[in-house]
Amino acid sequence: MGTTRRGPASPPQPIASRSVMVPKPTPKRFYGHGIPGVDLEKLSGKLIVIEGADGSGRSTQIARLVQWLEGCGHATVQVGLKRSTLVSEELERAKQGNILSHITLSLFYATDFADQLENIILPALKAGFMVLADRYIYTLMVRDLVRGMDEAWLKNVYGIALVPDAVFYLNVPPEQLVQRNFQKNHTLDYWESGMDVGLSRDMFDCFLQYQALVEKQFRRLQSTYGFTIVSGERSVEEINAELQEKIEVVLVGK
Amino acid sequence: MKTFAELNFPGRLIAVEGLDGSGKSTQIYLLKRWLELQGLKVFFSEWNSSDLVKSATSKGKKRELLTPTTFSLIHATDFADRYERQLVPLLRAGYLVLCDRYIFTAFARDTVRGCPPKWVRGIYSFAALPDLTFFFRADLEVSLHRILDGRPELKYFEAGMDLRLSSDSYESFRIFQGRILEQYLSMSTEFNFLVIDANQRVEAQQSLVRQLMSARVDLSQYVLPK
């Protein structure tokens, strides 16, 4: 027989290529006082936020990230704006009719966010899920800031929010967003064009001006909230590779 | 925070606050009738009554979906809707606006539910203070009797059942109302509540309310245009 040295019979090891990396828990915190009665220590999952305008490729990227994360053996949950059981229908109705004033609409969105935070995000993180958020409080704050609302007031309202483990802002210049929106549905959305702000009577001009204001506010918030700006002007694959690389860092606990 | 008078609004906002069963709704109704019969510009608004928000609120309450945070936010949404679309324009137009419950209801209830007082007050910081706030102070037992004597079917949130104070809804209601009363009393001086003894007869309370009203508001300013 050969000279192969063999150790004592060992218990069967999990096959390396099939082993699933357990993300390292990192300390969590709320922006303000948070939600009463939540034990932050127990939130073992990761909250990953993708921000960006309509047409910036958020949903495409999230779909790919879900595929990738699930492929790696992580359980995922997706949340987004206007998806709460509590108020999503009413919020949709209000937007269609354009009948609510600013503070009201803002609080309606805050309610929608809080409902998902308490009923989906926090329980999922407690169960160790990877939570992918298609937009978070930043979009909500930016929209209101562009409409002249008080930043201190917004910060107080969203003091309930959990600080995500990573926030990526997909940055696409307004001129390109127009092209992408037209490619997709040949129309610009009333709200995404900021028509209610009355920057211009021309929807096309309004869209460009509004999105520029939004981008400006995002860049301003970036210094406070420190999100990663990702250039959205590349191929889907390139962007996703960058996101995966950055999320891997998050999974190993930075 | 300033009152509407301090903000130079021509209108005046009068709010009533008190526990369920304190008789405040009866009193504000009688005040409204008195003002209307004098031919004055009067508008009445009730807590939690904006159409759009009501559908979400009642769904949330029915399915017990609400947490202290969403309970607070959804009532703030309702208030903001009425405030921006009705109260402020009417006050600009020189109306006497009567509110059955105002921001103090939220301050008391949400705090009892465990929301941080600073957060709740911050949310409502867009609202100006009432020019007059009548607080109907009945003994806890009196208000409890007024509500409970009919052995009504107490609603889940009304009884504070979400706080798990007691599995018995009547007992829970008692504890909950007691805590709300404490909150009201602690706000009384800060917000200049005009405290009305709600253990008195309806008529005795109403004459006091009318006296205070005419002493503090020049009613001749609010006559409906012919």
Interface residues (C-beta under 8 A of the other chain):
Chain A: G32 H33 I35 P36 G37 T85 L86 V87 E89 E90 R93 A94 I99 L100 S101 H102 I103 T104 S106 L107 F108 A110 T111 A114 D115 E118 N119 W153 N156 V157 G159 I160
Chain B: L52 V53 S55 A56 K59 G60 L65 L66 T67 P68 T69 T70 L73 I74 A76 T77 A80 D81 Y83 E84 R85 G114 C115 P116 K118 W119 G122 I123 S125 F126
